[in-house]
Amino acid sequence: MPRVAIYYVPLPDDPLTRLGSAWLGRDPVSNAPVAQPALDGIREFTAEPRLYGFHATLKPPMQLASGWTEFVAAVRDVAGGIAPFDLPPLSVTDLRGFLALQETAHCPALQALADVCVERLDSFRTPSTEPELARRRRTALSSEQDAMLVRWGYPYVFNTWFFHMTLTRRLSDAEKSAVLPAAEAWFAAALEGPRRVEDICIVTQSSAGAAFVLAERIRLRGFRQS
C-alpha cells in the first residue's frame, strides 16, 4: 500500500500554485520538472521540499494500512462537513532556520480543518514502528510532542501543529541573507490578500524515496453556521 497524506495545495488557477511549483522545481500533479528561478544553489536547497511538493500538511504522511477506496470515501466524508473559508494573507518567514510561507494571522478554521483530518482519518494509518519513532526522536521533542508522536504517529498535530508551506532546507545565515529576499520577491505578487480554501488534496507516495504526487482534490462541501 502507498504512503498517503492530506495536503492543502492552492487552487490550480491560483498564481501561488505556479510560483510554488517553479520555486521547488516540480509540478506535483504531473510530477514533471519545472524551470526554477535563476538563483545560485536553488536546486540543492529545495531538494527536500521538492520531494513533498508545494503544500501545507493537514494529515501527515502515513503508511496506508488497507482500503484505498474506503480511505477516499472517508476523506470525502470529512470534506462534506467542512465549509470553505478564507485563508489569511501569507508571508515568507524564517521558520527555525528554513524558509516557509505562513499565515500572517491565526486562522481557527484552518486549525479545525487540520484537526479533523488527523482525528477522522487516523484509523487508516499503519501504526508507527519503533525505528520510525526513534527517527522522529532524533529531533528534541517536548513531552507534548512526544505524546502526539506515540498517539498519532507525528509530533506536530493538534496543539503542536502549525501551518507552513516549506520552501527550503535549513539554511546557514549566509545562505539566508541571499535566499530570503529572493523568495520574498518571487512570491510577493501572489501573497497579497486572502485566498479561499475550497478543497483538500490526497497525495500519494508509491515507494520510499519517491516524490509525493497529487492524486485527487476533494471539495469542501459543508455550510458555515450563521
N, C-alpha and C positions, 0 to 999 in steps of 0.2 A: 504494500500500500504506500502511496506517496506521503510526503510531508505536506501539510496544508496550513494556511494561516488566513486570517481575515484582516484585510487592509482597508484603510481609507486611501483612495487614489483620486486626485482631482478628475472632474468630468472630462471626457475626450476633447471637447471643444474649449476647455479652459486653457488659456495661454500658459498657465503654470505647468500643465502636463507636458507640453512641447519643450519648455525650457528645462524642466526637471529631467526629462529623458535625455536631452542633449548634454546637460551638465554631467550626468552619470555615464553617458555613452552607450545606452542600451534602451531599446523600446521594450517595455515589459509585456506587451501583447504579442508581438511577432517574434520577440527575442533577438531581433536583428540589431547589429551595431548602429550607433548614431554618431555623427561627427560631433566632437566636443569643442568647446571654446579654445581659442589659442592661448593657453596658459601653461607655463612650464610645470611639468610634473603632474598634470591633472589626471592622466591615465593611471598613474600609480596611486595617488592619494584618494581616488574614487573607486579603486578596485573592490574593496569590501562592500560598500553600499551598492555598487553596481550589481552584485550577485543577488541582492534582495529586491532591487528595483526602487523606483521613486515612489515613496509611500509613507504613511504613518501606520504603525501596528495597532490593531484593535484586539485581536486574539493572536497571541504569539504563535510562531511555527510549532507544530506538533506532529508527531507520527500518527497518522490516521489508523485507528485500531481496526476498523472494518466499515463497510456500508457507505460507499461514496454517494449513492442515490439518497440514502437516509440522511447523510450529512448535509447535502444540498437542500433537502426538504426542511431540515432543522434551521438552516441559515435563512431560508425564505420565511419560515415562521417567525424567527427573530425580527427580520426586517419588516414583517407585516405589522408589528406592534410599535414601531418607532416612526415618529413623524419627521419629515425633512426639517432641517434647521440651518441657520446661518452660522458659518464659521467666522470668528473674528479675524481681522487682518493679521497677516503673518509677517515675521521679520527674520532675518538671518541672525543667528545667535551663536555664541561660543558656549557650547554645552560640554563641560568637563574636558575641554581640550579638543573636541571635534566640532565641526560646524553643522548646524541643522536649522531648518525652518521651524519656528514655534509660534503659537498664537500669542498675540500681544495682550490678551485679556483672558481670564478664566472663562471657560465655556461649560456650564453644567450639563447641557445636552450632549456635548462631546464625551464628557466623563461617563455619563449614563449609558451612552452607546457602547463604549469600551467595556464597561462593567457587565452589561447584559450579554455581550458576545463571549466574554470569558466564562461567565457562570453557566449560560444556557448551552454552550457547545462543548463543555469540558468532558462530557460523558463519551465523546468520540476520541478522546486523547489516550494514546498508549501511555501507561504510567512511566515516569522517568526511571531510568536505571541508575545504579549507584555511580558508575563512571560519569553519566550526564550531570548528576548532582554535584559530583566532585569538580567537574569542569566549571560549572557556574560559580562554585565557591572559591575559585582562584581569585576572583574579584571580591574584595572585602564587602560583606553584606551585613546590614543591620539585622537585629533579631527579627524585626518585622519582615524584612525582605527574605530572610531565610525561611520563615514560616510560610510565606507566599510561594517560595520555590518548592517546598515539600508538598503543599496542598494543591497548587495549581500548575506546577512544572515550570514556573518562570518567576523571577523575583520582583518584577516590576508590573504589578497588576493592582487594581483597586486603589487603595490609598497610596501605593508607591508608583503608580502609573503616571506618565507624563507624555503629552503629545509631542512628537518630534518627527521631522522628515529629514533623515540623515543625508548629509552632503559630502562628508569626507571621513577618512580615518582620523585618529588622534594626530594633531599637528604639533610640531615644535613651534616655539614663539617666532622664530624667523620665518617659517612657512606661513604661519597665521598672518603675519604682517603683510604678506603679499596676497594670500588667498581670500582672506575675509573681505577686503574692499572689492576684489574681483567678483566674489559671489554676490555681494550687495548690489553691485552694478548690473550683473547678469540677470538677477531676479527682480530688480526694482519695479519694472513696468507691470509685473504680474501680481504684486503684493498689495496694491492699493485697494482698500475697501474690503468688505466681507465677501465670502463666496458661499454658495449653497451646497450643503451636504445632502445629496439626494439618493445615494446608494452606498452599499458596501461591496467589497470585492473579495472573491475567493481566489487565492493564489496557490499554486502547487509547485512542489519541487520533486522531480521524478526520481532523483537519486542523490546521494551525498555529493556535495560539491557542485551540483547542477544549479543553474540560475532559477530563481522563482519566476513563474510565468502567470500572468493574469488569466484565469480560466473563465470567470463569469462575474458580471456585475449584477447585483440584485438590488432592486429599487426599494427604498424605504416607503412603506405604504400606510403608516399609522396616521392618526389625526391628532393634532395638538389640542389639548384641552383649553377652553376659553376661560 
